[in-house]
Amino acid sequence: MKTIDDIKAVVYQEIDSDNPMVRRFAALRGKEIIACSTEDEMERAVDTLKVKGIPSKEVVILKRFMGRLSQKCPGSPGMICCNYLLLNTGFNCLYNCTYCYLNYYLNSFGITQFINIEVSFRELPRLSPIGASTVRVGTGEYTDSLMFDEVTGIGSSLIGAAARNCSVFLELKTKSDNVEHLLDVREKGNAVLAWSLNTPRNIALYEQGSADLDRRIAAASAACRAGYLTAFHFDPIILHKGWVDEYLGIVDLLFRAVDPERVAWISLGCFRYSPGFREIIRDVFPDQALTAAEMFPGPDGKFRYLKKNRISVYSALLNRIRSYSRAPFVYLCMETGDVWRDVFDADYHASDDLERAFISHLEREFLRKI
């Protein structure tokens, strides 16, 4: 698994030298630490690293984010989405997942880490699209939340802030096992440590540099024992011969290691991709077989497996999860209302309907457990 040890160079502006996160990165040994006087000089330094042949995912660029630190997940047109709130803490990550949508539009060099993560959790409840008093918010949309969190310090800082506001469910999502530094955080509140899960075959083929399945589940088990809520994301589910036994086996393995009553939510989503994505990843991963499967455009233009196959996948996983517990809120990521009806017998006409059901479940099952 790739870690902070695999970073070769760190670039930042001298004006930020006193920033605590910058100081921690600058103190790392065995790396080229480059302090620049201006932003133009930073760009030239990055260009020099490119010329040296240092891979993009081995360079960290520390800078301030001048845009909105929080936003609603954009979802996908015509799909039922959960109205998740995003905290922008960085762009790009250590891992090189074949299917990652960042391959589609992120052509910048390096892992950009924002150093001004000063989020007021008192502001978050009013950002809810439906005006709910409880919100779900997370940092894992454009990066991996925990890949080198022991250096950034973002995780413990946000957990502490969220613990002071019991209406916030803070999710830190990862493909790593990097949780040791968070286990002794005293005030955990409704913090949720979450993992993307996939079959050993798919992890080996399509999630280069990430932790293997056993390490992810062991980390989740440690987090659960330490008092955290956990969550899991079967997304993307990638179909192949024998998928049924392999994915259902993950559920069995998971609930032997983690208390199902402490699992706040589980998402299910089949592999999908936007037009043009196939050509891009074929350049980066010429041997990939992901986009060779039979897939068809949906209402949002994204290519997906046949609807009947998706329904079969979701139904099998839902039934296995519910055989252990009904505590986790199980939901679909970017699916149409008719798929929801066929799998859950739930009639959601809009994303707001799903969010209301989601929040109601969390408040009933988990909010009282702080």
C-alpha angles and dihedrals in degrees: 000000000000116000140169086287088072093061110105103183140023122199127191143146119265090230087069096050093113094052107116094228092049090050091053093050092045090054093058114115128228095029135106104249112199120189113190129197096213141018090250089056089052090055091050091049090052091049089052091053089052091052089050088058097242107158118248093241091056095061125080119200114197115204145138119266110229098187133071112311092203133043142151117267105262093225118187130287114264093011131112107243132178099238092238116185117230130211111204106221099151148327129252126007146222095264127082107214114180094215097045111131089216085076086066101058111003107092098154122116124248136008108292113212118190115222100192101071097154105148123172107218089196087071096052102078093059089054092068109119090223097039093249119169090224124059139187115219133171146171102218104091101092100019141013109277097216108024092115100356091136086072101037093047090208096126099057091040094053093042089054092049093046092049088064090059111052092191092070123087103195115198123199107189125195149161090211134083092229101132104109093099091055100048095086096048101128104206107048099161110176094332112151122204108203138190135200106226131200139157118283088246094054094043090054093046103038112017103063116189096011128119116273120249096263092053092049093051092045089053091048090051091052091049092050092050089050090058104262126135110238136208135188136207122206091192126159098025104195116201121223137142108303095017093138097062093039098051094040088049089058090056090052092047091047097052092047087060104034131048104247090210088065095052107104099189145350124202127205123200133158122224112276135165140194125245109278093026093101093058092047097051092043087064092049098036106024093174097051117126098190097103094042090080120102104268135160135201116262131204091286093050094250119131116244141168116269111290093241090055092049091049090051092052095047094045093051093049094043092052092049093048092048091049085070102037146335092213097095116077103234116203143166123245116226100344133142125255093251091057089051090053093049095047104033104015083234122142109212113168095180141010090259089063091056092047092053091052091045095050092044090054093048093048091049098043107029116011091077091054097074 
